[in-house]
Amino acid sequence: MTDSAIAWGQKAMQLKPLYDEMVMNLAIMLAEKGRKTESEQILTRFLQRDTTKPKVWGLAAKQLGDDGKHESAIRILDSAVACPPADTLLSTQLKMLLHKYSVAPYEDLYDSTINAMNLNNYLQAIGLLEKLAEKKPRFAEARANLAFCLFITGKYPESIDNINQAYTLGWKEYSLLSIRGEIYRREGNPEAACHDFKEAMEHGNRNGAASYKKYCENHSDVK
């Protein structure tokens, strides 16, 4: 791209600062010329005024990620996902980028944990997930998967600890509540178990609903 094309784009943006396609083209041209800071600033200013364009969110995150600024890319995508676009495909793409940058640069380690779990090799998965959680301490999925593997292998206190950490880190799925409830039930704490089963059920978790119906409804030992 020539400097004249960039100059034209800058003038056009002054006339139509919220024309997303033009803003993205200018940002791409600037980045290709090595003017990455200017490119980031243009996209940031746009998103401060218009949060409804998922393509702009995606470009801003991609440029940051390609530049090795993974934490900044994650912050951008967290904001993007919190402003759901009408286009569900683009929303899915944003979430995929968020996941990519959440595990970077340890994608191979993450893939190894998933492979071990898929092969039901939970002891191996535990070791790998512990390494991943150490390297990416704010990666909620690592804690959630570790909690599941620890539950399967009967390490209940450690499982509960990782369940709690996953939710503290923002984990949104309620299957872990059902697992924690089952641990409480096995350890002889029906009240805590039914509390978790009920909350999981209320958020649409089928296992939680089944457990609540089986262990909690019409049981006098549960308050």
Residue pairs with C-beta under 8 A, 6 or more apart in sequence:
1 29
1 32
1 33
3 33
5 29
6 26
6 29
6 30
6 33
9 22
9 25
9 26
9 29
10 26
12 19
12 22
12 26
13 19
13 22
13 23
13 26
13 42
16 22
17 23
17 45
17 46
17 49
18 46
18 49
18 50
20 46
20 50
20 53
20 55
20 56
23 42
23 43
23 46
23 56
24 43
24 55
24 56
24 59
26 39
26 42
27 39
27 40
27 42
27 43
27 59
27 63
28 39
28 59
30 36
30 38
30 39
30 42
31 39
31 63
36 63
36 67
39 63
40 60
40 63
40 64
43 56
43 59
43 60
43 63
44 60
46 53
46 56
47 53
47 56
47 57
47 60
47 76
47 79
50 56
51 57
51 79
51 83
52 83
52 85
53 85
54 80
54 85
54 87
54 90
54 91
54 93
54 94
55 90
57 76
57 77
57 79
57 80
57 83
57 94
58 80
58 90
58 93
58 94
58 97
60 76
61 73
61 76
61 77
61 80
61 94
61 97
61 98
61 101
62 73
62 97
64 70
64 72
64 73
64 76
65 73
65 97
65 100
65 101
65 104
70 101
70 104
70 105
73 97
73 101
74 98
74 101
74 102
77 94
77 95
77 97
77 98
77 101
78 98
80 94
80 98
81 91
81 94
81 95
81 98
84 91
85 91
85 94
99 141
100 107
102 136
102 139
102 141
103 109
103 110
103 132
103 136
103 139
106 132
106 135
106 136
109 128
109 131
109 132
109 135
110 132
110 142
112 128
113 125
113 128
113 129
113 132
113 142
113 145
116 122
116 124
116 125
116 128
117 125
117 145
117 148
117 149
122 149
122 152
122 153
123 153
125 145
125 149
126 146
126 149
126 150
126 153
129 142
129 145
129 146
129 149
130 146
132 139
132 142
133 139
133 142
133 143
133 146
136 142
138 169
139 169
140 166
140 169
140 170
140 171
141 166
141 171
143 162
143 163
143 165
143 166
143 169
143 171
144 162
144 163
144 166
144 171
144 173
144 176
146 162
147 159
147 160
147 162
147 163
147 166
147 176
147 179
148 159
148 176
148 179
150 156
150 158
150 159
150 162
151 159
151 179
151 182
151 183
156 183
156 186
156 187
159 179
159 180
159 183
160 180
160 183
163 176
163 177
163 179
163 180
166 176
167 176
174 199
174 200
174 203
174 204
174 205
174 208
175 200
175 205
175 207
175 208
177 196
177 197
177 199
177 200
177 203
177 205
177 208
178 196
178 197
178 200
178 205
178 207
178 208
178 211
180 196
181 192
181 193
181 194
181 195
181 196
181 197
181 200
181 208
181 211
182 193
182 211
184 190
184 192
184 193
184 196
185 193
185 211
185 215
190 215
190 216
190 219
190 221
190 222
191 222
191 223
193 211
193 215
193 216
194 212
194 215
194 216
194 219
194 222
196 208
197 208
197 209
197 211
197 212
197 215
197 216
198 208
198 212
198 216
199 208
200 207
200 208
200 209
200 211
200 212
201 208
201 209
201 212
215 222
216 222
